[in-house]
């Protein structure tokens, strides 16, 4: 695996990863792909690279195909995301291609992204225990709950409970 900073030719892959990042509860039907056009989803990547602070890290497999990504974007109180905490804290999104999940490759792009953006927030479905454990292991702490999702934040100097 190689890990690299994103480029303009990665944006289509980031959209694929945004779709993959949408947690589908056990036994439920996957979301229709049209969900990516919903403004509450699309704002995570619409015109990615045009907003100050847009950043992503890409994981590329041995064959040259992209297999995972972590990205972040600052949203605002006017158009907050699910994990919004304030205008200065970028929200994190990440996903790994289905056949590569559970192999430990999601951690590295996330850690690389956090090295450049040490404060981030996110929202994770409470049923997604693997993701929650990963986020906690690298310093994210819960700061709120909305329905069945927990908002977590990672900031330099923030002590883990």
N, C-alpha and C positions, 0 to 999 in steps of 0.2 A: 504494500500500500504506500502511496505517496499522499502527502497532505500539502495543499497550497492555498494561497489567497485567491479569491474569486476573480474572474474577469467577465467582460461583457458577454462572452459566448456561454457563460454558465447560467444566465438568467432563466432560460427555459427549463434547465434542470432544477433550479431553485423552485420554480412553480410546481414541478413534479414532487419535490420534497415537501412543499407546503401541503399539497394534497395528502401525501403519505403521513404527514404529522398530525392529521385530524384523527383523534382517537375514536375508534369504532368499538362500542361496547360488545362484549362477547355475545355472539348469537345475533347481533344486529346486522342489517344490510349496510354495506358501505355507502357513503355519501355519493350522490351523483356528482360527476365532474363539474357540473354547472355551479356547484357551491363555490368554486374559485372566483366566480363573478360577483358573489355577494360582497357588498362594500365592507362588511365586518371581517371578511377574510382577505379580500383583495388588497386592503390597505397595508398588509404586511410586505407586499412585494411590488405593488403598482409603481412603475417608473423607478425601479430599484437602481440605485447609484446616483439618482438626481437629488437625494436628500442627504444633507450633511450627517455623517455618522453611519450611513448604510455600510455594512461590512458582512463578509461571509468567508467561510473556510470550507474547502471542498476536499473530499476524500476520493482518490482515484485508485482503482484496482490495477493489478498487474497487466491486464489486457488493455488498459487505457480508458476503460469505461468508468464513469462516475458512480460511486456506490453510496455516498452519504454527504451531508452538508449540515453546517450550523450557520445561522445568519442572525443578524440583529438590525433593528431599525428603531429610531426614536419616533414615537407617536405622541400625540398631544391630548390634553384634556378635552379639546374640541372633538377629536376623533380617536378615543382611547381604544387600546386592544384589550384582550381578556386579562392580560397580566400587567396592565398599566399601573404604575405607582407614582410617577411624576414625569414631567416633560424632559428632564435631563437623563433619565434612565432608559437605555434602549431595551426593547423587548426581544427576547430570544425565541428563535424557532429552530428546530433541528429534526432531522429524520435520516434514516438509513434505508436503502432499498430492501424490500421484504426478505429476499433470500440471503441477505448479509446480516440481518439482525441477530443479536445474541452472541456475536463473535468478538465483542469488545472494541469495535472500531468507532463507535459513536463518541466515546470519551475524548479521543485525540482531537478531532476538529473542534469540539466544544472547548477543550483546554486551550488550543491555539487561539481561538476567537476571544476567549476570556483574557488571554495574555495582552491582547490589544485593547480590550474593552472590559476592564475589571469589574465594573458595576453593571449588572443586568437584572432584569426581572423576567418572569415567565408565568404561565398558567399551565397546570398539569392536572389532568383528570385523576381523581382520587383512586380510580380502579387501575391506573397505569403504575403499578408498584415498581416495575423495573426502572422506568424513567424517574420516578420520585426518588428511588434509592440512588441513582446516578447523580441527580442534582444535589441531594443532601451530601453525598460523598465529596463534592467539590466546593462546598461552602454555601449553597443556597439554603435559606431558611424561610419557613412559612411566615407570611405577614397577613394573610386573610383567606377567607373561604367565600366563594360565590357558588351557590347550589352544590354541585358535586366536583368542583374544581378548586384547587388551592393555588393562590398566588404566592410565589416565592421570589426572593430577592437575594442577590449576592453583591456585597459592597466590600471594598477594602476596609479593614478595620472592624467590620461587623463580626461580633463573636457568635459562634455557633452555640445553641443551647445544649 
